[in-house]
Amino acid sequence: KAGDKVRFRSVNFPSHFVSCLPDGRVAISNSESDNLWIVRDGLVGKGFSFESVSKPGSFICHRNYEGWVDSRLYSELYCYDSSFHVEAGLAGNGISLRSVNIPQRFLRHSGFNLWIHSSDGSDLFNKDSSFTVEHVFAFKAGDKVRFRSVNFPSHFVSCLPDGRVA
């Protein structure tokens, strides 16, 4: 939902996330940096847009069918190029991102770079255009947090008197 911080993990390269490269291209990468996105309502008023956490005010967009992270422009074309419909993943899991202004095209990786391409119906295309969404919780120094066990919901992670964590 809008406001969430997320990472997009490639379905067929699960150690790779959608990332902003130093030159501004969008690619899947196994780097630990530049792979966090803030979900925003679509800049064009439809779908969603994805703002870079490391480059505030810059969004994933397509330009000449290539994926880029560009500083926000207030032109109608930029708003369309940076808006995507979120759909069930074409690979059968995760999500796929369909271009709002070129609806027959999906965001997919090819040669690790992201592009918007039309589906050819292949298993490879379906995997290249599917991503699992990981929600990221960012804490800052001084925040107080509690970690509850999933399988023992009445239990929390604790620091024992001897310094061990249980």
Secondary structure, DSSP 8 states (H G I E B T S, - for coil): -TT-EEEEEESSSTT-EEEE-TTSBEEEE--SSS--EEEEE-TTSSSEEEEESSSTTEEEEEETTEEEEEE---SHHHHHHT-EEEEE-TTSSSEEEEESSSTTEEEEEETTEEEEEE----HHHHHHT-EEEEE-----TT-----B-SSSTT-B--B-TTS-B-
